[in-house]
Structures are given as structure tokens and as C-alpha cells.
Amino acid sequence: MHFKHIYFFIAASLFIVACKETPPYINLTPSNVNSDTTFVVQQIPAAQASTVLIEDFTGVRCPNCPDAQVEAKNLMANNPNRVNVITIHPLNLLNSLTTPFSKELRGDKVTSNYDFRTQAGKEIFSLIGISNSLPIGTINRNLFSGETNRVIDYPKWAAYVNAELLKSTPVNIDVKSYYTPKDSIAIDLTLTYTEAVADTNYFTVAIIENKLKDVQERNTGTGVIYDTAYIHEHILRAVVTSFQGDLLKAPLVKGRVFKKILLYKTDPAWNKNNLKIIAFVHGNTTIKNVIHSKEVDIQ
């Protein structure tokens, strides 16, 4: 399906589900959700293998942060299509580690091309559990036995990722994404519950960008340098939903399907060739665990 078919698909989707169950919940508050429907199917698809989400909180002035990013990259390579990563630079938190370089404003030796910090990143960091140091990260936002915080040091990531990979997921995530003629990203999201879930669930959709060349303070082992050729990956650019996620407003019975189409205006500063979508399903602000995630290219 190409972007020119998106608007036909939206209209068709609304027509097809109109005869199913009760009328779908429509979010009347300002939202990026363009189409929102739900129904129950009798034929339950096979459950997908669960995919682990790493949220890597980092900063350009953090010399040890590249080590965490290497660890995340290795975990993705060792578990193809089973590990997703979002690299988050929180705005106005730990400023000594996250503020971009500037010769004019701070007298630095170099100047950053980008400011990777986002308000959504700050809000997610605050929601999950702020740390007073970087690098730090979450594995499926889980509070693991023996830990006092959901954000944990990167040397522990591998063991926790391996443990999470053994778990099953009760929900399948299917995502397709396209650019529209009006410089927006259309995200076609389907969530299918292969098992019933008693707790409330939320879904979050994020936009990330890869292959961003910019300054990074880095520890070489013999000293700290300004690496002007550093390639930043999985950078959080925007959260399409609420930073807390959007509530799935229907009983999560076996066979429950949610179909949503979201639209988000692109930023001219983003390289469209390097953008990806990550969608994930998780608990509420108390039960925060991520139960499944999916990353896709934008066509």
C-alpha cells in the first residue's frame, strides 16, 4: 500500500467495522489518532514472539554513554528482531550531561549540529524513575527483583533482556507506516489479543531517527575526547501518542482487536530516509511493564 491509498483505507476501515459490536471509542480531545475502531474476532491468530524494549537514557556530554549504546547494539545483533531500542535525551534533566555543545554559549571546543533532547523524553524519564546519573536504561520498564529502580546500569541489561525474551506476550502488534502527500506520517496500527488480560493496557507510538552524525563526548580508555564523527542511533524524535500512552478502551478479552490510524506531521529537520516507528503496549502509570513492542520502517 502506498501513501496515495491511505485516505481510501481510512474510509474503508470505518465502513467495514461499522457493523461490529458497539460503536468504537473516538478520542475527541486533541489527538493524532485519525481512526479508532475495536471488535472481537473468533479466529485467534498465533501469538507473536515477544520483543524486548530498551529505553536508553543518555546525553552528548556523557563520556560513558557510548558504552551503553554499544551494549544495546550488541543485544539487538544477538537477538535479531527481538530487541528494540529508543535512545532518549531528556530535556532539562541532568543538563551537565545532556546540553548540546556550543562555542558561543558555553565556550566549548565544538558545537553540536542537533539538540536531541525532547520534552517527551523528560516526561518518560520522570514517569519511569529519574536517575541522578547516565547512562541508565530500562528493560521493558520492568522493576526486577533485587532492583530499587526501573532504570538500571547497562552492564545488567543483557541478563535482564535474556530473561524477558523467555516470556510470552498476550498481544500481537502489526504496524505499517507511510508518508502522506501533506508531509505527515500515517501509522496503521493493529493490536490483537491472543489471550485475555485483566489489567488495563496502554499503547505508545514513537518516532526514532538513525544515522545522525554529531558530537559526542567519549571515553577512549586513555582520556575523554569530543568525537565529532560519532553516529547517534535510535534517537527519540517524537511521541505520537501521549507520553504516558493512550488507554485501550475496551475489555481485553481473547480475540479483541484494536485498529488505529495515527497521523503525525514530520519535522523538516528530520531525514525521512532514516526514520522508524516503534509501537509498544504496556501497563498504566503504576504497572508500567512493556509487554510487547514492534519497530517498522516508514514507506
Contacts in CASP RR format, 6 or more apart in sequence:
PFRMAT RR
TARGET T0000
AUTHOR 0000-0000-0000
METHOD contacts of the structure
MODEL  1
MHFKHIYFFIAASLFIVACKETPPYINLTPSNVNSDTTFVVQQIPAAQAS
TVLIEDFTGVRCPNCPDAQVEAKNLMANNPNRVNVITIHPLNLLNSLTTP
FSKELRGDKVTSNYDFRTQAGKEIFSLIGISNSLPIGTINRNLFSGETNR
VIDYPKWAAYVNAELLKSTPVNIDVKSYYTPKDSIAIDLTLTYTEAVADT
NYFTVAIIENKLKDVQERNTGTGVIYDTAYIHEHILRAVVTSFQGDLLKA
PLVKGRVFKKILLYKTDPAWNKNNLKIIAFVHGNTTIKNVIHSKEVDIQ
1 9 0 8 1.000
1 176 0 8 1.000
1 178 0 8 1.000
2 178 0 8 1.000
2 299 0 8 1.000
3 178 0 8 1.000
3 179 0 8 1.000
3 180 0 8 1.000
3 181 0 8 1.000
3 186 0 8 1.000
3 299 0 8 1.000
4 181 0 8 1.000
6 178 0 8 1.000
6 180 0 8 1.000
6 186 0 8 1.000
6 188 0 8 1.000
6 261 0 8 1.000
9 188 0 8 1.000
9 261 0 8 1.000
10 34 0 8 1.000
10 35 0 8 1.000
10 261 0 8 1.000
13 35 0 8 1.000
13 37 0 8 1.000
13 259 0 8 1.000
13 261 0 8 1.000
14 35 0 8 1.000
14 37 0 8 1.000
17 24 0 8 1.000
17 37 0 8 1.000
17 38 0 8 1.000
17 39 0 8 1.000
17 259 0 8 1.000
20 37 0 8 1.000
20 39 0 8 1.000
20 40 0 8 1.000
21 38 0 8 1.000
21 39 0 8 1.000
21 40 0 8 1.000
24 36 0 8 1.000
24 37 0 8 1.000
24 38 0 8 1.000
25 36 0 8 1.000
25 38 0 8 1.000
25 249 0 8 1.000
25 250 0 8 1.000
26 36 0 8 1.000
27 33 0 8 1.000
27 36 0 8 1.000
27 246 0 8 1.000
31 246 0 8 1.000
32 240 0 8 1.000
32 241 0 8 1.000
32 262 0 8 1.000
32 263 0 8 1.000
32 264 0 8 1.000
33 241 0 8 1.000
33 246 0 8 1.000
33 260 0 8 1.000
33 261 0 8 1.000
33 262 0 8 1.000
34 186 0 8 1.000
34 261 0 8 1.000
34 262 0 8 1.000
34 263 0 8 1.000
35 259 0 8 1.000
35 260 0 8 1.000
35 261 0 8 1.000
36 258 0 8 1.000
36 259 0 8 1.000
36 260 0 8 1.000
37 258 0 8 1.000
37 259 0 8 1.000
37 260 0 8 1.000
38 249 0 8 1.000
38 250 0 8 1.000
38 256 0 8 1.000
38 257 0 8 1.000
38 258 0 8 1.000
38 259 0 8 1.000
39 256 0 8 1.000
39 257 0 8 1.000
40 253 0 8 1.000
40 255 0 8 1.000
40 256 0 8 1.000
40 257 0 8 1.000
41 192 0 8 1.000
41 255 0 8 1.000
41 257 0 8 1.000
42 255 0 8 1.000
44 194 0 8 1.000
44 254 0 8 1.000
44 255 0 8 1.000
45 172 0 8 1.000
45 192 0 8 1.000
45 194 0 8 1.000
46 194 0 8 1.000
47 168 0 8 1.000
47 169 0 8 1.000
47 170 0 8 1.000
47 172 0 8 1.000
47 194 0 8 1.000
47 195 0 8 1.000
48 169 0 8 1.000
48 172 0 8 1.000
48 173 0 8 1.000
48 292 0 8 1.000
49 82 0 8 1.000
49 169 0 8 1.000
50 82 0 8 1.000
50 164 0 8 1.000
50 165 0 8 1.000
50 167 0 8 1.000
50 168 0 8 1.000
50 169 0 8 1.000
50 291 0 8 1.000
50 292 0 8 1.000
51 81 0 8 1.000
51 82 0 8 1.000
51 83 0 8 1.000
51 84 0 8 1.000
51 169 0 8 1.000
51 292 0 8 1.000
51 293 0 8 1.000
51 294 0 8 1.000
52 79 0 8 1.000
52 82 0 8 1.000
52 83 0 8 1.000
52 84 0 8 1.000
52 139 0 8 1.000
52 140 0 8 1.000
52 161 0 8 1.000
52 164 0 8 1.000
52 165 0 8 1.000
52 290 0 8 1.000
52 293 0 8 1.000
53 83 0 8 1.000
53 84 0 8 1.000
53 85 0 8 1.000
53 86 0 8 1.000
53 138 0 8 1.000
53 139 0 8 1.000
53 140 0 8 1.000
53 141 0 8 1.000
53 278 0 8 1.000
53 280 0 8 1.000
53 290 0 8 1.000
53 293 0 8 1.000
54 72 0 8 1.000
54 75 0 8 1.000
54 83 0 8 1.000
54 84 0 8 1.000
54 85 0 8 1.000
54 86 0 8 1.000
54 137 0 8 1.000
54 138 0 8 1.000
54 139 0 8 1.000
54 157 0 8 1.000
54 161 0 8 1.000
55 85 0 8 1.000
55 86 0 8 1.000
55 88 0 8 1.000
55 124 0 8 1.000
55 128 0 8 1.000
55 137 0 8 1.000
55 138 0 8 1.000
55 141 0 8 1.000
56 68 0 8 1.000
56 69 0 8 1.000
56 72 0 8 1.000
56 85 0 8 1.000
56 86 0 8 1.000
56 87 0 8 1.000
56 88 0 8 1.000
56 135 0 8 1.000
56 137 0 8 1.000
56 154 0 8 1.000
56 234 0 8 1.000
57 88 0 8 1.000
57 89 0 8 1.000
57 90 0 8 1.000
57 125 0 8 1.000
57 131 0 8 1.000
57 134 0 8 1.000
57 135 0 8 1.000
57 136 0 8 1.000
57 137 0 8 1.000
57 151 0 8 1.000
58 65 0 8 1.000
58 68 0 8 1.000
58 69 0 8 1.000
58 87 0 8 1.000
58 88 0 8 1.000
58 89 0 8 1.000
58 98 0 8 1.000
58 134 0 8 1.000
58 135 0 8 1.000
59 65 0 8 1.000
59 89 0 8 1.000
59 94 0 8 1.000
59 97 0 8 1.000
59 98 0 8 1.000
59 116 0 8 1.000
59 134 0 8 1.000
59 135 0 8 1.000
60 89 0 8 1.000
60 98 0 8 1.000
60 99 0 8 1.000
60 100 0 8 1.000
60 101 0 8 1.000
60 112 0 8 1.000
60 116 0 8 1.000
60 214 0 8 1.000
60 215 0 8 1.000
60 216 0 8 1.000
60 217 0 8 1.000
61 96 0 8 1.000
61 97 0 8 1.000
61 98 0 8 1.000
61 99 0 8 1.000
61 101 0 8 1.000
61 217 0 8 1.000
62 97 0 8 1.000
62 98 0 8 1.000
62 134 0 8 1.000
62 135 0 8 1.000
62 217 0 8 1.000
63 217 0 8 1.000
63 218 0 8 1.000
63 219 0 8 1.000
63 224 0 8 1.000
64 134 0 8 1.000
64 135 0 8 1.000
64 219 0 8 1.000
65 97 0 8 1.000
65 134 0 8 1.000
65 135 0 8 1.000
65 216 0 8 1.000
66 216 0 8 1.000
66 218 0 8 1.000
66 219 0 8 1.000
66 227 0 8 1.000
66 230 0 8 1.000
67 135 0 8 1.000
67 154 0 8 1.000
67 219 0 8 1.000
68 135 0 8 1.000
68 136 0 8 1.000
68 137 0 8 1.000
68 154 0 8 1.000
68 157 0 8 1.000
69 87 0 8 1.000
69 135 0 8 1.000
69 233 0 8 1.000
71 154 0 8 1.000
71 155 0 8 1.000
71 157 0 8 1.000
71 158 0 8 1.000
72 83 0 8 1.000
72 85 0 8 1.000
72 87 0 8 1.000
72 154 0 8 1.000
72 157 0 8 1.000
72 234 0 8 1.000
73 85 0 8 1.000
73 233 0 8 1.000
75 83 0 8 1.000
75 157 0 8 1.000
75 158 0 8 1.000
75 161 0 8 1.000
76 83 0 8 1.000
76 84 0 8 1.000
76 85 0 8 1.000
79 161 0 8 1.000
79 165 0 8 1.000
82 165 0 8 1.000
83 161 0 8 1.000
84 278 0 8 1.000
84 280 0 8 1.000
84 293 0 8 1.000
84 294 0 8 1.000
84 295 0 8 1.000
85 233 0 8 1.000
85 234 0 8 1.000
86 206 0 8 1.000
86 208 0 8 1.000
86 234 0 8 1.000
86 236 0 8 1.000
86 278 0 8 1.000
87 116 0 8 1.000
87 208 0 8 1.000
87 232 0 8 1.000
87 233 0 8 1.000
87 234 0 8 1.000
87 235 0 8 1.000
87 236 0 8 1.000
88 118 0 8 1.000
88 121 0 8 1.000
88 124 0 8 1.000
88 125 0 8 1.000
88 236 0 8 1.000
89 98 0 8 1.000
89 116 0 8 1.000
89 117 0 8 1.000
89 118 0 8 1.000
89 121 0 8 1.000
89 235 0 8 1.000
89 236 0 8 1.000
90 98 0 8 1.000
90 117 0 8 1.000
90 118 0 8 1.000
90 121 0 8 1.000
90 122 0 8 1.000
90 124 0 8 1.000
90 125 0 8 1.000
91 98 0 8 1.000
91 117 0 8 1.000
91 118 0 8 1.000
91 119 0 8 1.000
91 121 0 8 1.000
91 122 0 8 1.000
92 117 0 8 1.000
92 122 0 8 1.000
93 122 0 8 1.000
93 125 0 8 1.000
93 126 0 8 1.000
93 130 0 8 1.000
94 132 0 8 1.000
94 133 0 8 1.000
94 134 0 8 1.000
97 134 0 8 1.000
98 117 0 8 1.000
98 134 0 8 1.000
99 106 0 8 1.000
99 117 0 8 1.000
100 111 0 8 1.000
100 112 0 8 1.000
100 114 0 8 1.000
100 115 0 8 1.000
100 116 0 8 1.000
100 117 0 8 1.000
100 215 0 8 1.000
101 108 0 8 1.000
101 109 0 8 1.000
101 110 0 8 1.000
101 111 0 8 1.000
101 112 0 8 1.000
101 215 0 8 1.000
101 226 0 8 1.000
102 108 0 8 1.000
102 111 0 8 1.000
102 112 0 8 1.000
103 109 0 8 1.000
103 110 0 8 1.000
103 111 0 8 1.000
104 111 0 8 1.000
108 226 0 8 1.000
109 226 0 8 1.000
110 215 0 8 1.000
110 226 0 8 1.000
110 228 0 8 1.000
111 215 0 8 1.000
112 214 0 8 1.000
112 215 0 8 1.000
113 213 0 8 1.000
113 214 0 8 1.000
113 215 0 8 1.000
114 212 0 8 1.000
114 214 0 8 1.000
114 232 0 8 1.000
114 269 0 8 1.000
116 212 0 8 1.000
116 214 0 8 1.000
116 232 0 8 1.000
116 235 0 8 1.000
116 236 0 8 1.000
118 236 0 8 1.000
118 237 0 8 1.000
118 238 0 8 1.000
118 239 0 8 1.000
120 206 0 8 1.000
120 236 0 8 1.000
120 238 0 8 1.000
120 239 0 8 1.000
120 243 0 8 1.000
121 236 0 8 1.000
121 239 0 8 1.000
121 243 0 8 1.000
123 243 0 8 1.000
123 244 0 8 1.000
124 239 0 8 1.000
124 243 0 8 1.000
125 151 0 8 1.000
127 243 0 8 1.000
127 244 0 8 1.000
127 285 0 8 1.000
127 288 0 8 1.000
128 138 0 8 1.000
128 141 0 8 1.000
128 150 0 8 1.000
128 151 0 8 1.000
128 288 0 8 1.000
129 149 0 8 1.000
129 150 0 8 1.000
129 151 0 8 1.000
130 151 0 8 1.000
131 149 0 8 1.000
131 151 0 8 1.000
135 153 0 8 1.000
135 154 0 8 1.000
136 151 0 8 1.000
136 152 0 8 1.000
136 153 0 8 1.000
136 154 0 8 1.000
137 151 0 8 1.000
137 152 0 8 1.000
137 154 0 8 1.000
137 157 0 8 1.000
138 150 0 8 1.000
138 151 0 8 1.000
138 152 0 8 1.000
139 152 0 8 1.000
139 157 0 8 1.000
139 160 0 8 1.000
139 161 0 8 1.000
139 164 0 8 1.000
140 164 0 8 1.000
140 289 0 8 1.000
140 290 0 8 1.000
140 291 0 8 1.000
141 150 0 8 1.000
141 282 0 8 1.000
141 288 0 8 1.000
141 289 0 8 1.000
141 290 0 8 1.000
142 150 0 8 1.000
142 160 0 8 1.000
142 164 0 8 1.000
142 289 0 8 1.000
142 290 0 8 1.000
143 149 0 8 1.000
143 150 0 8 1.000
143 288 0 8 1.000
144 152 0 8 1.000
144 160 0 8 1.000
144 163 0 8 1.000
150 288 0 8 1.000
152 160 0 8 1.000
169 291 0 8 1.000
169 292 0 8 1.000
170 193 0 8 1.000
170 194 0 8 1.000
170 195 0 8 1.000
170 196 0 8 1.000
170 197 0 8 1.000
170 252 0 8 1.000
170 291 0 8 1.000
171 191 0 8 1.000
171 192 0 8 1.000
171 193 0 8 1.000
171 194 0 8 1.000
171 197 0 8 1.000
171 201 0 8 1.000
171 281 0 8 1.000
171 291 0 8 1.000
171 292 0 8 1.000
172 190 0 8 1.000
172 191 0 8 1.000
172 192 0 8 1.000
172 193 0 8 1.000
172 194 0 8 1.000
172 292 0 8 1.000
173 189 0 8 1.000
173 190 0 8 1.000
173 191 0 8 1.000
173 279 0 8 1.000
173 280 0 8 1.000
173 281 0 8 1.000
173 292 0 8 1.000
173 293 0 8 1.000
173 294 0 8 1.000
174 189 0 8 1.000
174 190 0 8 1.000
174 191 0 8 1.000
174 192 0 8 1.000
174 294 0 8 1.000
175 187 0 8 1.000
175 188 0 8 1.000
175 189 0 8 1.000
175 190 0 8 1.000
175 277 0 8 1.000
175 279 0 8 1.000
175 294 0 8 1.000
175 296 0 8 1.000
176 187 0 8 1.000
176 188 0 8 1.000
176 296 0 8 1.000
176 299 0 8 1.000
177 185 0 8 1.000
177 186 0 8 1.000
177 187 0 8 1.000
177 188 0 8 1.000
177 277 0 8 1.000
177 296 0 8 1.000
177 297 0 8 1.000
177 298 0 8 1.000
177 299 0 8 1.000
178 185 0 8 1.000
178 186 0 8 1.000
178 188 0 8 1.000
178 298 0 8 1.000
178 299 0 8 1.000
179 185 0 8 1.000
179 186 0 8 1.000
179 266 0 8 1.000
179 272 0 8 1.000
179 298 0 8 1.000
179 299 0 8 1.000
180 186 0 8 1.000
180 263 0 8 1.000
183 265 0 8 1.000
183 266 0 8 1.000
184 263 0 8 1.000
184 264 0 8 1.000
184 265 0 8 1.000
184 266 0 8 1.000
185 207 0 8 1.000
185 240 0 8 1.000
185 263 0 8 1.000
185 264 0 8 1.000
185 266 0 8 1.000
185 275 0 8 1.000
185 277 0 8 1.000
185 298 0 8 1.000
186 261 0 8 1.000
186 262 0 8 1.000
186 263 0 8 1.000
187 205 0 8 1.000
187 240 0 8 1.000
187 260 0 8 1.000
187 261 0 8 1.000
187 262 0 8 1.000
187 263 0 8 1.000
187 264 0 8 1.000
187 277 0 8 1.000
187 279 0 8 1.000
188 260 0 8 1.000
188 261 0 8 1.000
189 203 0 8 1.000
189 205 0 8 1.000
189 258 0 8 1.000
189 259 0 8 1.000
189 260 0 8 1.000
189 261 0 8 1.000
189 262 0 8 1.000
189 279 0 8 1.000
190 257 0 8 1.000
190 258 0 8 1.000
190 259 0 8 1.000
190 260 0 8 1.000
191 203 0 8 1.000
191 248 0 8 1.000
191 257 0 8 1.000
191 258 0 8 1.000
191 260 0 8 1.000
191 281 0 8 1.000
192 255 0 8 1.000
192 256 0 8 1.000
192 257 0 8 1.000
193 252 0 8 1.000
193 253 0 8 1.000
193 254 0 8 1.000
193 255 0 8 1.000
193 256 0 8 1.000
193 257 0 8 1.000
194 254 0 8 1.000
194 255 0 8 1.000
195 254 0 8 1.000
196 252 0 8 1.000
196 253 0 8 1.000
196 254 0 8 1.000
197 252 0 8 1.000
198 252 0 8 1.000
199 252 0 8 1.000
199 283 0 8 1.000
199 284 0 8 1.000
199 287 0 8 1.000
200 247 0 8 1.000
200 248 0 8 1.000
200 252 0 8 1.000
200 283 0 8 1.000
200 284 0 8 1.000
201 247 0 8 1.000
201 248 0 8 1.000
201 252 0 8 1.000
201 281 0 8 1.000
201 282 0 8 1.000
201 283 0 8 1.000
201 291 0 8 1.000
202 244 0 8 1.000
202 245 0 8 1.000
202 246 0 8 1.000
202 247 0 8 1.000
202 248 0 8 1.000
202 281 0 8 1.000
202 282 0 8 1.000
202 283 0 8 1.000
202 284 0 8 1.000
203 241 0 8 1.000
203 245 0 8 1.000
203 246 0 8 1.000
203 248 0 8 1.000
203 258 0 8 1.000
203 260 0 8 1.000
203 279 0 8 1.000
203 280 0 8 1.000
203 281 0 8 1.000
203 282 0 8 1.000
204 239 0 8 1.000
204 241 0 8 1.000
204 242 0 8 1.000
204 243 0 8 1.000
204 244 0 8 1.000
204 245 0 8 1.000
204 246 0 8 1.000
204 279 0 8 1.000
204 280 0 8 1.000
204 282 0 8 1.000
205 239 0 8 1.000
205 240 0 8 1.000
205 241 0 8 1.000
205 262 0 8 1.000
205 277 0 8 1.000
205 278 0 8 1.000
205 279 0 8 1.000
206 236 0 8 1.000
206 237 0 8 1.000
206 238 0 8 1.000
206 239 0 8 1.000
206 240 0 8 1.000
206 277 0 8 1.000
206 278 0 8 1.000
206 279 0 8 1.000
207 236 0 8 1.000
207 237 0 8 1.000
207 238 0 8 1.000
207 239 0 8 1.000
207 240 0 8 1.000
207 264 0 8 1.000
207 270 0 8 1.000
207 275 0 8 1.000
207 276 0 8 1.000
207 277 0 8 1.000
208 234 0 8 1.000
208 235 0 8 1.000
208 236 0 8 1.000
208 237 0 8 1.000
208 275 0 8 1.000
208 276 0 8 1.000
208 277 0 8 1.000
208 278 0 8 1.000
209 235 0 8 1.000
209 237 0 8 1.000
209 270 0 8 1.000
209 271 0 8 1.000
209 274 0 8 1.000
209 275 0 8 1.000
209 276 0 8 1.000
210 233 0 8 1.000
210 234 0 8 1.000
210 235 0 8 1.000
210 274 0 8 1.000
210 276 0 8 1.000
211 231 0 8 1.000
211 233 0 8 1.000
211 271 0 8 1.000
211 274 0 8 1.000
212 231 0 8 1.000
212 232 0 8 1.000
212 233 0 8 1.000
212 235 0 8 1.000
212 271 0 8 1.000
212 274 0 8 1.000
213 229 0 8 1.000
213 230 0 8 1.000
213 231 0 8 1.000
213 232 0 8 1.000
214 228 0 8 1.000
214 230 0 8 1.000
214 232 0 8 1.000
215 226 0 8 1.000
215 227 0 8 1.000
215 228 0 8 1.000
215 230 0 8 1.000
216 226 0 8 1.000
216 227 0 8 1.000
216 230 0 8 1.000
216 232 0 8 1.000
217 224 0 8 1.000
217 225 0 8 1.000
217 226 0 8 1.000
217 227 0 8 1.000
218 224 0 8 1.000
218 225 0 8 1.000
218 226 0 8 1.000
218 227 0 8 1.000
218 230 0 8 1.000
237 267 0 8 1.000
237 270 0 8 1.000
237 275 0 8 1.000
238 264 0 8 1.000
238 267 0 8 1.000
240 262 0 8 1.000
240 264 0 8 1.000
241 262 0 8 1.000
244 285 0 8 1.000
245 282 0 8 1.000
248 258 0 8 1.000
248 281 0 8 1.000
250 256 0 8 1.000
250 258 0 8 1.000
266 272 0 8 1.000
266 275 0 8 1.000
272 298 0 8 1.000
275 298 0 8 1.000
276 295 0 8 1.000
276 296 0 8 1.000
276 297 0 8 1.000
276 298 0 8 1.000
277 295 0 8 1.000
277 296 0 8 1.000
277 297 0 8 1.000
277 298 0 8 1.000
278 293 0 8 1.000
278 294 0 8 1.000
278 295 0 8 1.000
279 293 0 8 1.000
279 294 0 8 1.000
280 290 0 8 1.000
280 292 0 8 1.000
280 293 0 8 1.000
280 294 0 8 1.000
281 290 0 8 1.000
281 291 0 8 1.000
281 292 0 8 1.000
281 293 0 8 1.000
282 288 0 8 1.000
282 289 0 8 1.000
282 290 0 8 1.000
282 291 0 8 1.000
283 289 0 8 1.000
283 290 0 8 1.000
283 291 0 8 1.000
END
